[in-house]
Amino acid sequence: MLKKMIGESAFKLAGWQYHVEPNTLENKQVIVGFEHTSMMDAVLSLALFQIYDIKIHTLIKKELFKGPLKPLLEAIGGIPVDRKSNQDIVGQMVDLFASHEKFNLVIAPEATRAKNGEARKPIRTGFWHIAKAANVPIVLMYANSQTKQGGIFGKIYPTELHHDLALMQKLYKENVGLEIIIPEAK
């Protein structure tokens, strides 16, 4: 109850509203979030998970798991990742999904925000490969800074990469007014 109150307070203080579409969440899923424009999106995402009592895990660069930050990152479900190594992150995530009765992996795909005025680039697709290999749905989460609304509005079950990305692009545009840029089909 306390977690829910804290989460709701975060939304109220930020002046945001949230909505979670009923029957969207399952015991295991990859949750993707767009648009990632600031750290406030991450704070509000964590608040939303507190409101719905959802234990999450997220990939965080391993360099941050040092000193006093390490216990905090572990407490919020951080999984250290060495982005410079050739480790099989997809395989590691599949193993984690298989070894847990409930597992929620939250990912804000790279290229969801431009840096230093650069044009946004197509999103990275690692989240799709993880969901497909683990045989779990991709749950669609949003944070629209223009409307100050966020939440969870849908899910897809991975079938074919470019078809699914085009579907996600359409769903984000039609349902929450967000434009995501997807890579071109090869």
C-alpha positions as CSV (number, residue, x, y, z in Angstrom):
1,M,0.0,0.0,0.0
2,L,2.9,2.4,0.9
3,K,4.6,1.7,-2.5
4,K,1.4,2.5,-4.3
5,M,1.0,5.8,-2.4
6,I,4.6,6.8,-3.2
7,G,4.1,5.9,-6.8
8,E,0.9,7.9,-7.1
9,S,2.5,10.8,-5.3
10,A,5.3,10.9,-7.9
11,F,2.8,11.2,-10.7
12,K,0.8,13.9,-8.9
13,L,4.0,16.0,-8.0
14,A,5.1,15.7,-11.6
15,G,1.7,16.8,-12.9
16,W,1.4,13.6,-15.0
17,Q,-1.4,11.0,-15.3
18,Y,-1.1,7.3,-15.9
19,H,-3.2,4.5,-17.4
20,V,-2.6,0.8,-17.6
21,E,-4.8,-1.1,-20.0
22,P,-6.4,-4.1,-18.2
23,N,-5.3,-7.6,-19.0
24,T,-2.1,-6.4,-20.7
25,L,0.5,-7.7,-18.2
26,E,1.5,-11.3,-17.9
27,N,3.8,-13.2,-15.6
28,K,6.7,-12.9,-18.1
29,Q,7.3,-10.1,-20.6
30,V,9.6,-7.6,-22.2
31,I,8.3,-4.1,-21.5
32,V,9.5,-1.4,-23.9
33,G,9.2,2.2,-23.2
34,F,9.0,5.2,-25.6
35,E,9.6,8.1,-25.6
36,H,12.7,8.3,-23.4
37,T,13.4,12.0,-23.3
38,S,14.7,12.5,-19.8
39,M,15.5,10.8,-16.5
40,M,12.0,11.9,-15.4
41,D,10.6,9.1,-17.7
42,A,12.6,6.6,-15.8
43,V,11.4,7.9,-12.4
44,L,7.8,7.9,-13.5
45,S,8.2,4.3,-14.9
46,L,9.6,3.2,-11.6
47,A,6.6,4.9,-9.9
48,L,4.2,3.1,-12.2
49,F,5.7,-0.2,-11.4
50,Q,5.4,0.6,-7.7
51,I,1.7,1.4,-8.1
52,Y,1.0,-1.9,-9.8
53,D,3.4,-3.9,-7.5
54,I,5.4,-5.1,-10.5
55,K,8.9,-6.3,-9.8
56,I,11.1,-5.3,-12.8
57,H,14.6,-6.0,-14.1
58,T,16.5,-3.7,-16.5
59,L,19.8,-3.8,-18.3
60,I,22.3,-1.2,-17.0
61,K,25.9,-0.7,-18.0
62,K,28.1,-2.5,-15.6
63,E,30.3,0.6,-15.0
64,L,27.5,2.0,-12.8
65,F,27.5,-0.9,-10.4
66,K,30.2,0.6,-8.1
67,G,30.2,2.1,-4.7
68,P,27.0,3.3,-3.1
69,L,25.1,3.1,-6.4
70,K,25.5,-0.7,-6.6
71,P,22.9,-1.6,-3.9
72,L,20.4,0.9,-5.3
73,L,20.7,-0.4,-8.8
74,E,20.4,-4.0,-7.5
75,A,17.3,-3.0,-5.5
76,I,15.6,-1.6,-8.5
77,G,16.3,-4.8,-10.5
78,G,19.4,-3.7,-12.4
79,I,21.3,-6.3,-14.3
80,P,24.9,-5.3,-15.1
81,V,25.8,-5.5,-18.8
82,D,29.2,-5.1,-20.4
83,R,28.2,-3.5,-23.6
84,K,31.8,-3.8,-25.0
85,S,32.1,-7.5,-24.7
86,N,30.8,-10.2,-27.0
87,Q,28.6,-11.8,-24.4
88,D,25.4,-13.3,-25.5
89,I,22.9,-11.0,-23.8
90,V,19.9,-12.5,-25.5
91,G,20.9,-16.0,-24.3
92,Q,21.4,-14.7,-20.8
93,M,18.0,-13.1,-20.7
94,V,16.4,-16.2,-22.1
95,D,18.0,-18.2,-19.2
96,L,16.6,-15.6,-16.7
97,F,13.1,-15.9,-18.2
98,A,13.3,-19.7,-18.0
99,S,14.5,-19.8,-14.4
100,H,11.8,-17.5,-13.0
101,E,8.1,-18.0,-12.6
102,K,7.6,-14.2,-13.0
103,F,10.1,-12.0,-14.9
104,N,9.6,-8.5,-16.3
105,L,12.4,-7.1,-18.3
106,V,12.1,-3.4,-18.9
107,I,14.0,-1.8,-21.8
108,A,14.1,1.7,-23.2
109,P,15.6,0.9,-26.6
110,E,18.6,2.8,-27.6
111,A,18.1,5.7,-30.1
112,T,14.8,6.7,-28.4
113,R,16.2,10.1,-27.8
114,A,18.5,12.4,-29.7
115,K,21.6,13.8,-28.0
116,N,22.9,17.3,-28.4
117,G,20.3,18.3,-31.0
118,E,21.1,15.3,-33.3
119,A,18.3,13.8,-35.3
120,R,16.7,10.7,-33.8
121,K,17.9,7.4,-35.3
122,P,16.0,4.2,-35.8
123,I,15.5,2.2,-32.6
124,R,17.8,-0.7,-31.7
125,T,16.0,-4.1,-31.8
126,G,17.6,-6.2,-29.0
127,F,14.4,-6.1,-27.0
128,W,12.6,-7.9,-29.9
129,H,15.3,-10.6,-30.1
130,I,15.1,-11.2,-26.4
131,A,11.3,-11.5,-26.4
132,K,11.2,-13.7,-29.5
133,A,13.9,-16.1,-28.1
134,A,12.3,-16.2,-24.7
135,N,8.8,-16.7,-26.2
136,V,7.3,-13.8,-24.2
137,P,5.2,-10.8,-25.3
138,I,6.4,-7.3,-25.8
139,V,4.4,-4.9,-23.7
140,L,4.1,-1.4,-24.9
141,M,4.7,1.4,-22.4
142,Y,4.7,5.1,-23.1
143,A,5.7,8.5,-21.6
144,N,4.4,11.4,-23.6
145,S,6.0,14.6,-22.2
146,Q,3.8,16.8,-24.4
147,T,0.6,15.5,-22.9
148,K,2.1,14.5,-19.5
149,Q,0.6,11.1,-19.8
150,G,2.1,7.7,-19.5
151,G,1.2,4.1,-18.9
152,I,0.9,0.7,-20.6
153,F,-1.5,0.3,-23.5
154,G,-0.9,-2.9,-25.4
155,K,1.2,-5.9,-26.3
156,I,2.4,-7.9,-29.2
157,Y,3.7,-11.4,-29.5
158,P,6.8,-11.5,-31.6
159,T,6.5,-13.1,-35.0
160,E,8.7,-11.5,-37.7
161,L,11.0,-8.5,-36.8
162,H,10.1,-5.9,-39.5
163,H,6.4,-6.8,-39.3
164,D,6.4,-6.4,-35.5
165,L,8.3,-3.1,-35.6
166,A,5.9,-1.6,-38.2
167,L,3.0,-2.7,-36.0
168,M,4.6,-1.2,-32.9
169,Q,5.2,2.1,-34.8
170,K,1.6,2.2,-35.9
171,L,0.3,1.4,-32.4
172,Y,2.4,4.1,-30.7
173,K,1.3,6.7,-33.3
174,E,-2.4,5.8,-33.2
175,N,-2.9,5.1,-29.5
176,V,-0.6,7.6,-27.8
177,G,0.6,10.0,-30.4
178,L,4.3,9.1,-30.3
179,E,6.5,8.7,-33.4
180,I,9.1,5.9,-33.2
181,I,11.6,5.5,-36.0
182,I,12.2,1.9,-37.0
183,P,15.1,0.5,-39.0
184,E,14.4,-0.2,-42.7
185,A,13.8,-3.8,-43.7
186,K,16.7,-5.4,-45.4
